[in-house]
């Protein structure tokens, strides 16, 4: 029942993924166990070799789905120190920290103090595009990246944390209002998304 919602995320970070020889052996934890996939747990898994979008996808499913009533718990624990002090670990630590700040601000959840640690800021920009040599793409990313990411020098655009659960609810809301044309239903849901999350 738990679906990994990492397809959109993966497109931004293809070139940041590493080879994971054990990938075929991984299995997603059953939702019947309901292990709480906190951001600290996601970061720990990333540092231990889990594909980042699997770990973050499981966190997203908890945040948007089965544990949305426990969001404070999902972000309260600070990220642990990685066993290896690598650029990979530092980048993903900054990314996880920006994620917490962004989601807390977006969903009006008290932001934990640990996210303000300046150690979670990158020294050099991390561009999430396969075309980092294209000035137009870089300008667009600079203009559209949410502040929590941009302040940490992570440029990923504003479509990173789209919420499939909200989109489904807005489609149902449109239909309840008598909107039946599929294009009009999509436009209604998209306008709701833009009004809350931006373009």
C-alpha positions as CSV (number, residue, x, y, z in Angstrom):
1,X,0.0,0.0,0.0
2,X,2.9,2.3,0.6
3,X,4.0,3.8,-2.7
4,X,7.3,5.5,-3.1
5,X,6.6,8.9,-4.5
6,X,10.1,9.7,-5.7
7,X,9.6,10.0,-9.5
8,X,9.3,13.8,-9.5
9,X,12.2,14.1,-7.0
10,X,14.4,11.7,-8.9
11,X,14.2,13.8,-12.1
12,X,15.8,16.7,-10.3
13,X,18.7,14.7,-8.9
14,X,19.5,12.0,-11.4
15,X,23.2,12.9,-11.5
16,X,23.5,12.9,-7.7
17,X,22.4,9.3,-7.3
18,X,25.1,6.7,-6.7
19,X,25.2,3.1,-7.8
20,X,23.6,0.9,-5.2
21,X,24.4,-2.7,-5.9
22,X,22.0,-4.0,-3.3
23,X,19.1,-1.9,-4.8
24,X,17.2,-5.1,-5.9
25,X,17.3,-6.5,-2.4
26,X,15.7,-3.5,-0.7
27,X,12.2,-3.7,0.3
28,X,9.9,-1.0,1.5
29,X,8.7,-1.3,5.1
30,X,5.2,-2.4,5.4
31,X,2.7,0.3,6.3
32,X,1.0,-2.1,8.6
33,X,4.0,-1.8,11.0
34,X,3.7,2.0,10.7
35,X,7.3,2.7,11.5
36,X,7.6,6.5,11.8
37,X,9.9,7.6,9.0
38,X,11.3,10.8,10.5
39,X,13.6,13.1,8.6
40,X,16.4,12.1,11.0
41,X,15.8,8.4,10.1
42,X,15.7,9.3,6.3
43,X,19.0,11.1,6.6
44,X,20.5,8.2,8.6
45,X,19.4,5.8,5.9
46,X,20.9,8.0,3.1
47,X,24.2,8.2,5.0
48,X,24.2,4.4,5.3
49,X,23.8,3.9,1.5
50,X,20.0,4.0,1.0
51,X,19.0,5.6,-2.3
52,X,18.1,9.2,-1.2
53,X,14.8,9.3,-3.0
54,X,13.6,6.1,-1.3
55,X,14.4,7.4,2.1
56,X,12.9,10.8,1.4
57,X,9.9,9.3,-0.4
58,X,9.1,7.3,2.7
59,X,9.4,10.5,4.8
60,X,7.0,12.2,2.3
61,X,4.5,9.5,2.6
62,X,4.5,9.9,6.4
63,X,4.3,13.7,6.2
64,X,1.5,13.8,3.6
65,X,-0.3,10.6,4.4
66,X,-0.3,8.1,7.3
67,X,1.4,10.3,9.9
68,X,0.2,13.8,9.0
69,X,-1.2,14.1,12.5
70,X,2.3,13.5,13.9
71,X,4.2,16.0,11.8
72,X,5.9,17.6,14.8
73,X,7.4,14.2,15.7
74,X,8.5,13.7,12.1
75,X,10.9,16.7,12.3
76,X,11.7,17.3,15.9
77,X,14.7,15.0,16.2
78,X,17.9,16.7,14.9
79,X,19.9,15.0,12.1
80,X,22.6,12.8,13.5
81,X,26.2,13.2,12.4
82,X,27.2,11.1,9.4
83,X,29.9,8.5,10.1
84,X,31.7,9.9,7.0
85,X,32.3,13.6,6.6
86,X,31.7,13.7,2.9
87,X,30.3,16.2,0.4
88,X,27.5,13.7,-0.2
89,X,26.5,13.6,3.5
90,X,26.8,17.3,3.9
91,X,24.7,18.0,0.8
92,X,21.9,15.7,1.9
93,X,22.1,17.0,5.5
94,X,21.5,20.5,4.1
95,X,18.8,19.2,1.8
96,X,17.0,17.4,4.7
97,X,17.3,20.5,6.9
98,X,15.8,22.8,4.1
99,X,13.0,20.2,3.7
100,X,12.1,20.5,7.3
101,X,12.1,24.3,7.3
102,X,10.1,24.4,4.0
103,X,7.4,21.9,5.1
104,X,7.0,23.5,8.6
105,X,6.5,26.9,7.1
106,X,4.2,25.6,4.4
107,X,2.0,23.6,6.8
108,X,2.2,26.0,9.8
109,X,4.1,23.5,12.0
110,X,6.5,24.9,14.6
111,X,10.0,24.7,13.1
112,X,12.5,23.0,15.3
113,X,15.5,25.1,16.4
114,X,18.1,22.6,15.0
115,X,17.3,23.7,11.5
116,X,18.9,27.1,12.1
117,X,22.4,25.5,12.6
118,X,24.6,27.3,10.0
119,X,26.5,24.0,9.6
120,X,23.6,22.9,7.3
121,X,24.5,25.5,4.7
122,X,26.6,24.6,1.7
123,X,29.7,26.5,0.7
124,X,29.1,26.1,-3.0
125,X,25.8,26.0,-4.8
126,X,24.2,22.6,-5.6
127,X,22.2,22.9,-8.8
128,X,19.6,20.2,-9.3
129,X,19.6,20.0,-13.1
130,X,21.4,18.0,-15.7
131,X,21.9,21.3,-17.6
132,X,23.9,23.3,-15.0
133,X,25.7,24.9,-17.9
134,X,22.6,26.6,-19.2
135,X,22.3,30.2,-17.8
136,X,18.5,30.3,-18.5
137,X,17.9,27.1,-16.4
138,X,20.1,28.5,-13.6
139,X,18.2,31.8,-13.6
140,X,14.8,29.9,-13.5
141,X,16.0,27.8,-10.6
142,X,17.3,30.8,-8.7
143,X,13.9,32.5,-9.2
144,X,11.7,29.6,-8.3
145,X,13.6,27.8,-5.5
146,X,11.9,28.2,-2.1
147,X,13.9,30.4,0.3
148,X,14.6,27.5,2.8
149,X,16.6,25.8,0.0
150,X,18.1,28.8,-1.7
151,X,19.5,30.2,1.6
152,X,21.4,26.9,1.9
153,X,22.6,27.2,-1.7
154,X,20.4,24.4,-3.0
155,X,18.7,25.3,-6.2
156,X,15.9,22.9,-7.1
157,X,12.9,24.9,-8.2
158,X,9.5,25.0,-6.5
159,X,7.9,21.7,-7.7
160,X,9.9,19.4,-5.4
161,X,7.3,18.8,-2.7
162,X,4.1,18.6,-4.6
163,X,1.4,16.9,-2.6
164,X,-0.4,14.1,-4.4
165,X,-2.8,13.8,-1.5
166,X,-3.9,17.4,-1.7
167,X,-4.2,17.3,-5.5
168,X,-6.6,14.3,-5.2
169,X,-8.7,16.1,-2.6
170,X,-8.9,19.2,-4.9
171,X,-10.0,17.1,-7.8
172,X,-12.8,15.6,-5.6
173,X,-13.7,19.1,-4.4
174,X,-14.0,20.3,-8.0
175,X,-16.3,17.4,-8.9
176,X,-18.4,18.1,-5.8
177,X,-18.9,21.6,-7.1
178,X,-20.3,20.2,-10.3
179,X,-17.2,20.6,-12.5
180,X,-17.2,17.7,-14.9
181,X,-14.9,18.6,-17.7
182,X,-11.5,16.9,-17.1
183,X,-9.6,20.0,-18.2
184,X,-11.6,22.3,-16.0
185,X,-11.1,19.9,-13.0
186,X,-7.4,19.9,-13.6
187,X,-7.3,23.7,-13.9
188,X,-9.3,24.0,-10.6
189,X,-6.9,21.7,-8.8
190,X,-3.9,23.4,-10.3
191,X,-5.2,26.9,-9.2
192,X,-5.6,25.6,-5.7
193,X,-2.1,24.3,-5.7
194,X,-0.7,27.6,-7.0
195,X,-2.6,29.6,-4.4
196,X,-1.1,27.5,-1.6
197,X,2.3,26.4,-2.9
198,X,3.1,28.9,-5.6
199,X,3.6,28.3,-9.4
